[in-house]
Amino acid sequence: MHTHNLQIVDHWKADLCAIGIQKESKLIYISTYNYLTESVVQYDFDLELIDDSDTTNSTIVKEGRKVAAQELIQELKTFFNI
């Protein structure tokens, strides 16, 4: 079985519609909060690099807003090299 060592994380207690996926120092934050009343599900995401010396510090390297699932999946694959 091939594993990519992805972890599901939840650092956003204030956003119950958010989830994170992390691999080593790469983190993607995904939220559907802004689209709860929409008929078509869309996503916001932030691609982040976590500072190895201070794991509470991260840098956003790319933001995506109001994207479809297919675009989000492509961003995940590219960001995590999978």
C-alpha positions as CSV (number, residue, x, y, z in Angstrom):
1,M,0.0,0.0,0.0
2,H,1.3,3.4,-1.0
3,T,0.9,6.2,1.7
4,H,1.4,9.9,1.3
5,N,1.6,10.6,5.0
6,L,-1.3,13.1,4.9
7,Q,-2.9,14.1,8.2
8,I,-6.3,15.6,8.8
9,V,-6.0,18.6,11.2
10,D,-8.4,20.9,12.8
11,H,-6.8,24.2,14.0
12,W,-9.9,26.4,13.3
13,K,-12.3,26.1,16.2
14,A,-14.1,29.2,15.1
15,D,-14.8,27.8,11.6
16,L,-16.8,24.6,11.9
17,C,-16.9,24.3,8.1
18,A,-13.1,24.1,7.9
19,I,-10.6,21.3,7.8
20,G,-6.9,21.1,7.2
21,I,-4.8,18.5,5.4
22,Q,-1.1,18.5,6.4
23,K,2.0,16.7,5.1
24,E,5.2,17.6,6.8
25,S,5.5,21.4,6.7
26,K,2.8,21.9,4.0
27,L,-0.8,22.6,5.1
28,I,-4.0,23.3,3.1
29,Y,-6.9,25.0,4.9
30,I,-10.2,24.3,3.2
31,S,-13.5,25.9,4.1
32,T,-17.1,25.9,2.8
33,Y,-18.4,28.5,5.3
34,N,-18.9,31.3,2.7
35,Y,-21.1,29.0,0.6
36,L,-23.5,27.4,3.1
37,T,-26.5,28.9,1.4
38,E,-25.4,28.3,-2.1
39,S,-27.0,25.5,-4.1
40,V,-23.6,24.4,-5.6
41,V,-20.8,23.5,-3.1
42,Q,-17.7,25.7,-3.5
43,Y,-14.5,26.0,-1.5
44,D,-12.1,28.6,-0.2
45,F,-8.5,27.4,0.5
46,D,-5.2,28.6,1.7
47,L,-1.9,26.8,0.9
48,E,0.5,27.3,3.8
49,L,4.1,26.5,4.6
50,I,4.6,25.9,8.4
51,D,7.8,27.3,10.0
52,D,9.7,24.2,11.2
53,S,11.3,26.2,14.1
54,D,7.9,27.6,15.2
55,T,4.9,25.4,14.2
56,T,2.4,28.1,15.3
57,N,3.8,30.3,12.5
58,S,3.0,29.7,8.8
59,T,3.1,31.6,5.5
60,I,0.3,31.6,3.0
61,V,1.7,30.9,-0.4
62,K,-1.5,30.7,-2.4
63,E,-5.2,31.5,-1.8
64,G,-8.2,30.2,-3.7
65,R,-11.7,31.5,-3.3
66,K,-15.0,30.2,-4.6
67,V,-13.4,27.2,-6.4
68,A,-15.1,24.0,-7.6
69,A,-14.2,20.6,-6.2
70,Q,-12.1,19.6,-9.3
71,E,-9.9,22.7,-9.0
72,L,-9.5,22.1,-5.3
73,I,-8.4,18.5,-6.0
74,Q,-5.9,19.6,-8.6
75,E,-4.4,22.2,-6.1
76,L,-4.1,19.4,-3.5
77,K,-2.4,17.1,-5.9
78,T,0.1,19.8,-7.0
79,F,0.8,21.1,-3.6
80,F,1.4,17.7,-2.0
81,N,3.1,16.2,-5.1
82,I,0.6,13.3,-5.3
